[in-house]
Amino acid sequence: MTGVERRDVILGALRASAKPLSGGALARSVGVSRQVVVQDVALLRADGHDIAATNRGYVLHEGEETSRPVRLFKVLHTADELEDELTCVVDLGGEVLDVTVSHRVYGKITAPLHVRSRRDVERYLEGIRTGKSSPLMTVTSGYHYHRIAADSTEVLDEVEDALRARGYLAPVLPYERDAMVPAAARGAASS
């Protein structure tokens, strides 16, 4: 099997799966090491496929989310500023699709949010309060990523400008740029 064929099989498996697929499972299915799968996923991302690495495996984001422009933002703020960050995005017409942290021990962890209105912001914050939990960003000292969708790139530009004005955008380090593909191709936030 060639690399192109292998990546087609991996992409097909991700499309067909209703749940995250681990790198090990994908590696066994195509007869390579997990590290080769990691490289294949990076190449698929570079080709524009929106593949997220979660704590349970890889997930392909396709369908209605990708019909709108999506941009990845690296942000930094305190838990007390969480409401302001989310309402800033939704008030400008953005939807916070998910949150990702890159933990030094656990790796990348992604959780879906789908926050698109002030009501969604309130439900999310209430869930945090009543669940006696902390936002995922607290495990990385406030650093985290959001995939944000909007009806146009102009709205995403406005969101980026507003997050920058509030001081929430974090600098994207050189080694992170590759991880931000395909968002980088769509003008991911950086400072």
C-alpha positions in Angstrom: 0.0 0.0 0.0 1.4 3.4 -1.0 1.3 6.4 1.4 -1.5 8.0 -0.7 -3.6 4.8 -0.5 -2.9 4.5 3.2 -4.0 8.1 3.9 -7.2 7.4 1.8 -7.9 4.4 4.1 -7.3 6.4 7.2 -9.5 9.2 5.9 -12.3 6.7 5.0 -12.1 5.1 8.5 -12.4 8.5 10.2 -15.4 9.4 8.0 -17.1 6.2 8.7 -16.5 6.2 12.5 -19.1 7.7 14.9 -16.5 7.8 17.6 -12.8 8.8 17.9 -10.3 6.4 16.5 -7.0 5.8 18.3 -3.7 6.1 16.5 -3.0 2.5 17.5 -6.2 1.2 16.0 -5.6 3.1 12.8 -2.0 1.8 12.6 -3.2 -1.8 13.0 -5.8 -1.3 10.3 -3.2 -0.2 7.7 -0.2 -2.2 9.0 2.1 0.6 10.0 3.4 2.1 13.3 1.4 4.6 15.3 4.1 7.2 14.4 3.5 6.7 10.7 -0.2 7.4 11.4 0.7 10.6 13.2 2.7 11.7 10.2 -0.2 10.7 7.8 -2.7 12.7 9.9 -0.4 15.7 9.7 -0.3 15.3 5.9 -4.1 15.0 5.8 -4.4 18.2 7.8 -2.0 19.9 5.4 -4.3 18.8 2.6 -7.2 20.7 4.4 -8.9 17.9 6.3 -10.0 19.1 9.7 -8.8 16.3 12.0 -8.7 16.8 15.7 -6.6 14.8 18.1 -8.6 14.1 21.3 -7.7 12.2 24.4 -9.7 9.2 22.9 -8.4 9.4 19.4 -8.7 11.2 16.1 -11.9 12.8 14.9 -12.7 14.2 11.5 -14.8 17.4 11.5 -16.8 17.5 8.3 -20.2 18.5 7.2 -22.1 21.6 8.3 -19.3 23.0 10.4 -16.9 23.1 7.5 -19.4 24.8 5.1 -18.6 28.0 7.0 -15.2 29.6 7.4 -13.4 28.3 10.5 -10.3 29.7 12.1 -8.2 28.4 15.0 -7.2 30.9 17.7 -4.7 30.4 20.4 -5.8 32.3 23.5 -4.7 33.0 27.0 -6.9 34.4 29.8 -8.0 33.6 33.4 -11.1 31.7 34.3 -12.7 35.0 35.4 -12.4 36.3 31.9 -14.0 33.2 30.3 -17.5 34.7 30.0 -16.1 37.9 28.4 -14.1 35.9 25.9 -17.1 33.7 24.9 -19.6 36.6 24.7 -17.1 38.6 22.7 -17.1 35.9 20.1 -20.8 35.2 20.0 -21.8 38.9 20.0 -19.8 39.3 16.8 -21.5 36.4 15.1 -19.0 33.6 15.8 -19.6 30.1 17.1 -17.0 28.5 19.4 -16.9 25.0 18.1 -14.5 23.5 20.6 -11.7 24.0 23.0 -8.3 22.2 22.8 -5.4 22.2 25.2 -1.9 20.8 24.6 -0.8 19.2 27.8 2.8 18.2 28.3 1.8 14.8 29.8 -1.6 14.0 28.3 -1.1 15.5 24.8 -3.8 17.3 23.0 -7.3 17.2 24.5 -10.3 18.5 22.6 -13.8 19.0 23.9 -16.8 20.2 21.8 -18.5 23.4 22.9 -20.8 24.7 20.1 -21.3 28.0 21.9 -23.1 30.3 19.5 -25.3 32.6 21.7 -25.3 34.3 25.0 -27.7 31.7 26.2 -25.2 29.0 25.2 -22.5 30.9 27.2 -24.7 31.0 30.3 -25.5 27.2 29.9 -21.8 26.4 29.6 -20.8 28.6 32.6 -23.7 27.1 34.7 -22.5 23.6 33.7 -19.0 24.5 35.0 -20.4 25.9 38.2 -22.8 23.1 39.0 -20.6 20.4 37.9 -17.9 21.5 40.4 -15.5 21.4 37.5 -12.9 23.7 36.1 -12.6 24.8 32.5 -10.2 22.7 30.5 -7.9 25.7 30.1 -6.9 25.5 33.7 -4.7 22.5 33.2 -2.5 24.5 30.9 -2.3 27.7 32.9 -4.9 29.4 30.8 -3.5 28.6 27.3 -5.9 27.0 25.0 -7.2 26.9 21.4 -10.7 27.5 20.0 -11.9 26.6 16.6 -14.4 29.4 15.7 -16.8 29.3 12.8 -18.7 32.2 11.3 -20.7 33.1 8.2 -17.8 35.0 6.7 -14.1 35.6 6.9 -14.9 39.2 7.7 -16.7 38.1 10.9 -13.7 36.0 11.8 -11.5 39.0 11.2 -13.7 41.1 13.6 -13.5 38.3 16.2 -9.7 38.2 15.9 -9.5 42.0 16.2 -11.7 42.0 19.3 -9.8 39.1 21.0 -6.5 40.9 20.3 -7.9 44.2 21.6 -8.9 42.5 24.9 -5.4 40.9 25.1 -6.7 37.4 24.8 -4.7 36.3 21.8 -1.6 34.3 22.7 1.5 34.2 20.5 1.7 31.2 18.2 5.1 29.6 18.6 7.0 28.4 15.6 6.5 24.7 16.4 2.8 25.2 16.8 2.3 26.6 13.3 2.3 23.1 11.7 -0.3 21.9 14.2 -2.6 24.8 13.3 -2.9 23.6 9.7 -5.4 23.8 8.0 -6.4 26.8 10.0 -3.1 28.5 9.2 -4.1 28.3 5.5 -7.3 30.2 6.5 -5.4 32.9 8.3 -5.1 31.6 11.8 -4.5 34.1 14.6 -1.0 34.9 15.5 0.8 37.8 17.0 
